[in-house]
């Protein structure tokens, strides 16, 4: 049974990696076949939550991820409408996940795709990500909890899927009400239906396998269980082979696509993302999948990430290829303080 699960996880990783390379080939920005943080940022811009003209587009991949997870959860009788576990705290944690990700310029999934493209800055980010997760493990060992959740109505559980359908309707039926980038990363995208199909496939597979990089690193340290990590190793392998075949592999730190080479802030950005994600119980991809599967707490987390993305661009916190901003550095430091406080406040005191 365990071997069968591992095989499915590895197959999932290989498919995700291959699809990511295909999406870049068909128009997505380099090393950005998938990026939960970047794509949520683009969606926030498309609906007018921020006015950074180079990152505005309704990303069908995000819609597909949510709907793919929803369909798989219903088909597999795993759809479970639950929520009410510290929603405001989850919103804040989601906000700071995005602050860290936009300091680094990518979510954990894009981080491994950047590694597969030869971007050594992402290796620095990976080290920071692991350190952040270990910080989360520290709190988990101290009894950290965001308390239990509760059964909710099916309508409440389906809120993420309904939002995804509404976004698809806007993109396909009334695109005139949206903002679209004419240059920059937001203007680069694969055809809508292919991107949507890609998201559906990956969303379904991620729901079935529980694909999550935060969970993989956490479980490896806590339980010596490497099941979830197999998927991300497979993603790197498939994307690496694809990039080499297409001539899109460039090894180095400088002049990497949609990236900067400030090692300290790449490290700290992903450390913040790792810490906040560990306290949330999953990486940004996992939050989207759980939201599609009926978990309204994860829906609130994703909304926190969307607001975080808008805030980052409205107030100059997001990095660019030129490097991090002063405001972004301050926000990351504040993020560590806030997330650490959340960790301490929500940890049970040991009984004497």
BELRA-V807758 format. One record per backbone hydrogen bond with DSSP energy under -1.0 kcal/mol. NH is the residue of the N-H (numbers start at 0). CO is the residue of the C=O. Records with the same first field share a line. If there is no record, write none. Layout:
# BELRA-V807758
NH->CO / CO
This chain:
# BELRA-V807758
4->0
5->1
6->2
7->3
8->4
9->5
10->6
11->7
12->8
13->9
14->10
15->11
16->12
17->13
18->14
19->15
20->16
21->17
22->18
23->19
24->20
25->21
26->23
27->22
31->28
38->34
39->35
40->36
41->37
42->38
43->39
44->40
45->41
46->42
47->44
48->43
52->50
54->51
56->41
62->58
63->59
64->60
65->61
66->62
67->63
68->64
69->65
70->66
71->67
72->68
73->69
74->70
75->71
76->73
77->72
78->72
79->292
81->293
82->149
85->83
89->85
90->86
91->87
92->88
93->89
94->90
95->91
96->92
97->93
98->94
99->95
100->96
101->97
103->99
104->100
105->100
110->106
111->107
112->108
113->109
114->110
115->111
117->114
118->113
119->251
121->118
123->119
124->120
125->121
126->122
127->123
128->124
129->125
130->126
131->127
132->128
133->129
134->130
135->131
136->132
137->133
138->134
139->135
140->136
142->139
143->138
144->345
149->82
151->80
156->152
157->153
158->155
161->157
162->158
163->159
164->160
165->161
166->162
167->163
168->164
169->165
170->166
171->167
172->168
176->173
177->174
178->45
180->55
185->53
186->183
187->184
194->190
195->191
196->192
197->193
198->194
199->195
200->196
201->197
202->198
203->199
204->200
205->201
206->202
207->203
208->204
209->205
215->211
216->212
217->213
218->214
219->215
220->216
221->217
222->218
224->218
229->225
232->228
233->229
234->230
235->231
236->232
237->233
238->234
239->235
240->236
241->237
242->238
243->239
244->240
245->241
247->242
249->116
251->117
262->260
265->261
266->262
267->263
268->264
269->265
270->266
271->267
272->268
273->269
274->270
275->271
276->272
277->273
278->274
279->275
280->276
281->276
286->282
287->283
288->284
289->285
290->286
291->287
292->288
293->290
294->289
295->81
298->294
299->295
300->296
301->297
302->298
303->299
304->300
305->301
306->302
307->303
308->304
309->305
310->306
311->307
312->308
313->309
314->310
316->311
317->311
318->101
319->322
322->319
328->324
329->325
330->326
331->327
332->328
333->329
334->330
335->331
336->332
337->333
338->334
339->335
340->336
341->337
342->338
343->339
344->340
345->341
346->343
